[in-house]
Amino acid sequence: MSLKLDSLEAVAEAMTAPGKGILAADESTGTIGNRFSQINTESTFENRNVYRDLLFSADGMEDYISGVILYDETLRQSSLSDNVPYPEYLANKSVVPGIKVDMGAHDLPDSEGEKITNGLDGLDERLSEYRELGARFAKWRAVINITDDNPSGYCISTNAHALARYAALCQSNDIVPIVEPEILMDGTHDIDDSFVVTEEVLHTVFSELYSQGVSFEQMVLKPNMVLSGYDGNNRASIDEVANATLQCFFRTVPAAVPGIAFLSGGQSDEDATAHLNRMNQILGENKIWNLTFSYGRALQQSALKAWQGKSENVKAAQDAFINRAKLNSLATTGDYSEGME
């Protein structure tokens, strides 16, 4: 069944449909090279295509995956079985094809260790081309870190402005923007620090989105969960993370936003799934937004480990990927339990 979505609202709703989530397969050439080095596999054009193909062609992936974020190279590659361009190949499986459009985080001038995301120059033209190639949504990631001195208001406001500019350009090109303000969880901060920073960032982002005319109904939010710093002591429990995250979002995210697709942010596969599941259990039937996932490593790591760059391991890698996708699918409806691992 091919994909037929006649409005940005319909695309956003399809991307965050209950029981499904978004596969982030948009690793840059450098990032995927680092992943391949873990399994002693050379990062060539052909190997990258083989790896992406095994994910996209996994039997039944469309039952659990609503959309795939592609990298520029992958958007222009084709399926190995029938040489169909990936945007068309995915759409034929009723999976929404998307594209990463930011140019990465770079040092923010006149700041101490803070970042600003580049990529606005020429973005309008690139989005027009990507839409012609079949992309129906895009992604832009802003990076905020927590230290004793950071984040600064300057860092938050400049990144929020860039996110909003990107989102407005997306919608003008008939593309749904995934708005991704990520507060990094590296560090020793506690969950209260994470809550305060996440709340300030989301307030600022939605203020900028509103001021630049972005339609909330035509976007998807991809945020971090409210977590303790990974190096902190007495890290928050699953219940504490779920409740803090929901409270923060009730304060900041407009009800008009159709869905929230959480990033995993370096969490373990199991933690990312358990946290999402608990939030959906707490909300039950009283959902303001559909809460789902947009995971990269938390969906791919077990598949990558099973593959090891060998053709004879493709089926095992696909099985590992589908297993993780299914577990996260259950978490979107609150039906996952740790015993399923």
C-alpha positions in Angstrom: 0.0 0.0 0.0 1.5 3.3 -1.1 1.6 6.4 1.0 -1.2 9.0 0.3 -1.1 12.0 2.6 -2.6 15.2 1.2 -1.7 17.7 3.9 1.0 18.6 6.4 -1.4 17.8 9.2 -1.9 14.3 7.8 1.8 13.7 7.5 2.5 14.9 11.1 -0.3 12.6 12.4 1.0 9.6 10.4 4.5 10.2 11.7 3.3 10.0 15.3 0.5 7.4 15.0 -0.1 5.1 18.0 1.8 1.8 17.8 4.5 3.2 15.5 7.6 5.4 15.8 10.3 7.0 13.6 13.6 5.4 12.8 16.5 7.9 12.8 18.8 6.5 10.1 20.3 9.9 9.4 23.8 9.4 10.7 26.4 11.5 8.9 29.2 9.7 7.0 31.5 10.4 9.9 29.1 9.1 12.5 28.2 5.9 10.7 31.9 5.4 10.1 32.4 5.4 13.9 29.6 2.9 14.3 31.0 0.6 11.6 34.4 0.8 13.2 32.9 -0.9 16.3 32.2 -4.0 14.1 35.4 -3.8 12.1 33.5 -2.8 8.9 34.8 -0.3 6.4 32.5 2.7 5.8 32.1 2.7 2.1 29.2 3.9 -0.1 28.3 0.3 -0.8 28.4 -0.9 2.8 26.4 2.1 4.0 23.7 1.2 1.4 23.7 -2.5 2.4 23.2 -1.6 6.0 20.4 0.9 5.4 18.8 -1.5 3.0 18.7 -4.3 5.6 16.8 -2.0 8.0 14.4 -0.7 5.4 13.7 -4.1 3.9 13.2 -6.0 7.2 10.0 -8.0 7.0 7.2 -6.2 8.8 9.1 -3.0 9.6 6.2 -0.9 8.4 4.1 -2.4 11.2 6.2 -0.6 13.8 7.9 2.2 11.9 5.9 5.2 10.7 8.8 7.2 9.2 12.5 7.2 8.5 14.9 10.1 8.8 17.4 9.8 6.0 20.8 11.3 5.4 21.4 13.2 2.1 23.4 10.3 0.7 20.8 7.7 1.6 18.0 9.8 0.2 19.7 9.5 -3.2 20.4 5.7 -2.9 18.1 2.9 -3.9 16.9 -0.5 -2.6 19.2 -3.4 -3.5 16.3 -5.8 -4.4 14.7 -3.7 -7.1 16.7 -0.5 -7.4 13.8 1.8 -6.3 14.9 5.1 -4.8 14.5 5.0 -1.0 11.9 7.7 -0.7 9.7 5.8 -3.1 10.6 2.4 -1.6 9.6 3.6 1.9 6.4 5.3 0.7 5.4 2.1 -1.1 5.5 0.5 2.4 3.4 3.3 3.9 6.4 4.6 5.7 7.0 8.4 5.5 10.4 9.4 4.1 12.2 12.3 5.8 15.6 14.1 5.6 18.1 15.6 8.0 18.8 19.1 6.9 21.0 20.7 9.5 24.7 21.0 9.0 25.7 20.0 12.6 26.5 21.8 15.8 29.5 24.2 15.8 31.0 26.5 18.5 28.8 29.4 19.4 30.8 32.6 19.2 31.5 34.5 22.4 30.4 31.6 24.6 32.1 29.0 26.8 31.7 25.6 25.2 28.2 26.1 23.8 27.0 25.2 20.3 24.9 26.6 17.5 23.5 24.5 14.7 24.5 25.6 11.1 22.6 25.1 7.9 20.2 28.0 7.3 22.2 29.3 4.3 20.7 27.8 1.2 18.1 25.8 3.2 15.1 27.0 1.2 16.7 25.7 -2.1 17.7 22.4 -0.5 14.2 21.8 1.0 12.7 22.4 -2.5 15.0 19.8 -4.0 14.4 17.3 -1.1 10.6 17.7 -1.6 11.0 16.9 -5.3 13.0 13.8 -4.3 10.2 12.6 -2.2 10.9 13.8 1.4 7.8 14.6 3.3 9.4 15.8 6.6 12.7 17.1 7.7 14.8 17.2 10.9 16.9 19.9 12.6 18.8 19.3 15.9 19.8 22.0 18.3 22.2 21.0 21.1 22.1 22.4 24.6 24.4 21.3 27.4 24.1 21.6 31.2 27.1 22.6 33.3 27.7 24.9 36.3 27.6 27.9 33.9 25.5 26.7 31.0 23.2 27.0 29.2 23.3 30.7 28.7 20.2 32.6 27.6 22.2 33.6 24.5 22.7 30.0 23.5 19.0 29.1 24.1 17.6 32.1 22.2 19.9 31.7 19.2 19.2 28.0 18.8 15.5 28.6 19.3 15.5 31.2 16.6 17.3 28.9 14.1 14.9 26.1 14.9 11.9 28.3 14.2 13.4 29.7 11.0 14.1 26.2 9.8 10.5 25.1 10.7 9.0 28.0 8.8 11.0 27.2 5.7 10.0 23.6 5.9 6.3 24.4 6.0 6.6 26.8 3.1 8.1 24.0 1.1 5.3 21.5 2.0 7.5 19.6 4.4 6.7 18.8 8.0 9.5 20.0 10.4 10.7 17.8 13.2 11.8 20.4 15.8 14.6 18.9 17.9 15.9 20.9 20.9 18.1 18.4 22.7 19.4 19.0 26.2 22.4 16.7 26.5 22.4 14.4 29.5 26.1 14.1 29.8 27.3 15.4 33.2 26.6 15.2 36.9 23.4 17.3 37.1 20.3 16.0 38.8 16.8 15.6 37.4 15.7 19.0 38.8 18.4 20.8 36.8 17.3 18.9 33.7 13.7 19.9 34.4 14.5 23.6 34.7 16.6 23.7 31.6 14.2 21.7 29.5 11.3 23.9 30.6 13.2 27.1 29.7 14.3 25.7 26.3 10.8 24.5 25.3 9.2 27.8 26.4 11.7 29.7 24.3 11.4 27.4 21.3 7.6 27.6 21.1 7.7 31.4 21.6 10.0 31.6 18.6 7.9 29.2 16.5 4.8 31.2 17.2 6.5 34.5 16.4 7.7 33.1 13.0 4.3 31.9 12.0 5.0 28.1 12.3 1.8 26.1 12.5 1.9 23.8 15.5 -0.5 21.4 13.9 2.0 20.8 11.1 5.1 19.9 13.1 6.4 17.2 15.3 8.5 17.8 18.5 11.5 15.6 19.1 12.7 16.4 22.6 14.9 14.8 25.3 13.3 13.2 28.3 13.9 14.8 31.6 16.7 12.7 33.0 19.5 12.8 35.5 22.9 13.4 34.2 24.5 10.2 33.1 27.5 10.7 35.5 25.4 11.8 38.4 24.7 10.0 41.7 21.3 8.7 42.8 19.9 8.8 39.3 16.1 9.2 38.9 13.9 6.1 38.6 11.7 5.2 35.7 8.7 6.7 37.5 10.5 9.9 38.4 11.7 10.4 34.8 8.2 9.8 33.4 6.4 12.1 35.8 9.0 14.9 35.5 8.9 14.7 31.7 5.1 14.9 31.5 4.9 17.7 34.0 7.5 19.7 32.1 5.6 19.2 28.8 2.2 20.0 30.3 3.8 23.4 31.2 5.4 24.1 27.8 4.0 22.1 24.8 0.8 23.4 23.1 -2.0 20.9 22.7 -2.1 21.7 19.0 1.1 19.8 18.5 -0.1 16.4 17.2 2.7 14.3 18.5 6.0 14.1 20.5 8.6 11.7 19.2 11.3 11.4 21.9 15.0 11.0 21.1 16.9 8.4 23.1 19.8 10.7 23.8 22.3 8.0 24.6 20.0 6.0 26.9 20.3 2.2 26.8 17.8 0.4 24.6 15.9 -0.9 27.6 15.8 2.5 29.5 14.6 4.4 26.4 11.7 1.9 25.9 10.8 1.7 29.6 10.6 5.5 30.1 8.4 5.9 27.0 6.2 3.1 28.2 5.7 4.5 31.6 4.7 7.9 30.3 2.0 6.3 28.1 0.8 4.2 31.1 0.5 7.4 33.2 -1.5 9.2 30.5 -3.7 6.3 29.6 -6.6 7.3 27.4 -6.2 11.0 28.4 -3.6 11.9 25.9 -3.0 15.5 24.8 -0.4 14.4 22.2 0.6 11.0 20.8 3.8 10.1 22.6 6.2 8.0 20.5 9.8 7.5 19.6 12.4 8.7 17.2 15.4 6.5 18.0 18.7 5.9 16.3 21.1 3.8 18.4 18.2 2.6 20.6 16.7 0.9 17.6 19.9 0.0 15.7 22.6 -1.0 18.1 21.5 -4.6 18.5 21.0 -4.9 14.7 24.5 -3.5 14.0 26.0 -5.9 16.5 24.2 -8.9 14.9 25.2 -7.8 11.4 29.0 -7.4 11.9 29.2 -6.3 8.2 28.6 -9.9 6.9 26.0 -10.8 4.3 25.2 -14.1 6.1 24.1 -12.1 9.2 21.6 -9.9 7.4 18.6 -11.9 8.6 19.8 -12.0 12.2 20.3 -8.2 12.1 16.9 -7.7 10.7 15.4 -9.9 13.4 17.2 -7.8 16.1 15.9 -4.6 14.6 12.3 -5.8 14.3 12.5 -7.0 17.9 13.5 -3.6 19.2 11.0 -1.8 17.0 8.2 -4.1 18.3 9.1 -3.4 21.9 9.1 0.3 21.3 5.8 0.0 19.5 4.3 -1.6 22.6 5.7 1.3 24.7 3.7 3.8 22.6 0.6 2.2 24.0 1.9 1.4 27.5 1.9 -2.3 26.8 5.6 -3.0 27.2 7.1 -4.9 30.2 10.7 -5.5 31.1 10.1 -9.3 30.9 9.8 -8.9 27.1 13.5 -8.2 26.7 
